[in-house]
Amino acid sequence: MSGDATGKREGTRVVQAGRRPEWTAGIVNPPVWRASTILYDSVAHLREAGGRDTHHRLFYGRRGTPTQWSLADALTSLEPGAEGTFLYPSGVAAISTALLAVLSPGDELLLVDSAYDPTRNLANGLLKRMGITTRFYDPMIGAGIADLIGERTRAIFLESPGSLTFEVQDVPAIVAAARARGVTTLLDNTWATPLLFPAIERGVDYTILACTKYIVGHSDVMLGSVTAGPGRFAALRDASLQLGQVTSPDDAWLGSRGLRTMAVRLRHHEAAALRIARWLVERPEVAAVLHPAMPGCPGHDLFLRDFQGSSGLFAFTLAGGDDAARAALIDTLDLFGIGYSWGGYESLAIPIDPQRHRSVTTRDDVGPMVRLQIGLEDPDDLIADLERGLAAWRATAG
Ligand SMILES: *Cc1c(COP(=O)(O)O)cnc(C)c1O
C-alpha cells in the first residue's frame, strides 16, 4: 500500500479523511446530524435556498447533513483524481443507481461474467425490462473487449477480482479500449477498496464499493458508495437525487467510524489470509486455492502489476468428495461462522457453486468449493479450526 499525491500514506489518509472542521466543530468523530426539516429564518431565505446548488449546504434531510457529506468526502479523498462520491443504503443500491445514471433504453451493457450475482440479476431483470441489453464477457478478455464494443455499447461493468472465483481483470487495457470508443467504465472495487486499487487514478469512470464490507468492517451496517471520476459526478448525483437515494446518518456515521481503522484491519486480513491460503495449498485435501496474490489464480500476473496488496477473502477447491463432505467440513468449524457477506472482524465459511452464476465462461474445477473470509482472530487458531474441518471432510469423503 502506498501514499497519495500529498505523500501521505494510507493509515494517515483514512484517519484524516473527511474530517473538515466546519463539519466536526472540533469533535474528533464527525457527529450524527439527524434531520428531515431544515428551518429557515424567513421566506426570503427559504426561497434563496431553493434556488441555489445545495451540494454540501443544509437544505432538506434527503440532501444529507454533514454526517453523510463527511463520509462521502472521505471516500473521494481516498481516490486521487476523483470528483465526488454519493452514498447509498446498500452496495446493490450503489450498483443499480450508477448503472441507471449511465444507461438509457436501447443501450448495451457489457458485464463481466464473474460479477456479483445481484448485479447479474439487475441486468437480467430491471435493465432488460427497460430495453437495455446485456452481453456477458470473459473476465480474462483484457484488450479483446474492443471486439465486443458495438454501436449501442454504452457501458462496461468490471469487478476485479471476480465474485467467488477471483479472476483479476486487466482494468487498464479495458479502460483504454472503452475510452477509445467513448464507452463509460464502472468497477465494483469492494474486494480491494481504494487502498489496494485506486480505481479512478487507473482511469475507471465510476468506482463502486459495498461499504457494508471493509469500510464498515463490523458486520452491522448496510452501506454503499459510488465515487465518480472527473466530469462524472453531476450525472451520478442527478440520478441519485431523482431516485430518492439517501443513507441514514447513523449508518454513515458507523461507516466513518469503521473507516478510521480500515488500513490496519486490511493489513491484518491480508497477512492472515495469505498465511492460511499458503497452509491450505499444501494440504492433500485441497486441489486448488483461488487467491489473487497466489500463483494459479487467473490474472495473478495482473494482480502483481496493478494491486497494492490483497484483502481477506478467497476460495479453495476440495480434492473431490461430495456436497455432504463439504458440509461436514464447514459444519465442524467453530471459529468460522456460516453466513453471507464478508469484510467484518469475524471469519466466515460458505459453500460456493460458481458455475451456476456464469453465462459465457465454463469452469473446470475438480471438486466442491468453499469461500473463506479471514477475520481478525489469531490465524493459528483459525488454522487449527480448519485442520479439524478437513479431518471431518476426510471422514465423510472416505
Ligand atoms: C456484498 C457485495 C455487494 C453488495 O453489497 P450489499 O451492501 O450487500 O448490497 C456488491 N459487490 C460485491 C463484490 C459484494 O461482495
The ligand as a Tripos MOL2 file, in Angstrom:
@<TRIPOS>MOLECULE
LIG
   15    15     1     0     0
SMALL
NO_CHARGES

@<TRIPOS>ATOM
      1 C1        -21.6500   -7.6890   -0.9270 C.3       1 LIG1
      2 C2        -21.2830   -7.2300   -2.2690 C.ar      1 LIG1
      3 C3        -22.0440   -6.2630   -2.9310 C.ar      1 LIG1
      4 C4        -23.3610   -5.7640   -2.4130 C.3       1 LIG1
      5 O1        -23.2960   -5.0690   -1.2300 O.3       1 LIG1
      6 P1        -24.5400   -5.0070   -0.2200 P.3       1 LIG1
      7 O2        -24.1710   -3.9040    0.6930 O.co2     1 LIG1
      8 O3        -24.6230   -6.3560    0.4130 O.co2     1 LIG1
      9 O4        -25.7710   -4.6910   -1.0330 O.co2     1 LIG1
     10 C5        -21.6020   -5.8150   -4.1570 C.ar      1 LIG1
     11 N1        -20.4690   -6.2880   -4.7140 N.ar      1 LIG1
     12 C6        -19.7170   -7.2240   -4.1090 C.ar      1 LIG1
     13 C7        -18.4840   -7.6920   -4.7800 C.3       1 LIG1
     14 C8        -20.1050   -7.7280   -2.8740 C.ar      1 LIG1
     15 O5        -19.3660   -8.6850   -2.2990 O.3       1 LIG1
@<TRIPOS>BOND
     1     1     2 1
     2     2     3 ar
     3     2    14 ar
     4     3     4 1
     5     3    10 ar
     6     4     5 1
     7     5     6 1
     8     6     7 2
     9     6     8 1
    10     6     9 1
    11    10    11 ar
    12    11    12 ar
    13    12    13 1
    14    12    14 ar
    15    14    15 1
@<TRIPOS>SUBSTRUCTURE
     1 LIG1         1 GROUP 0 **** ****
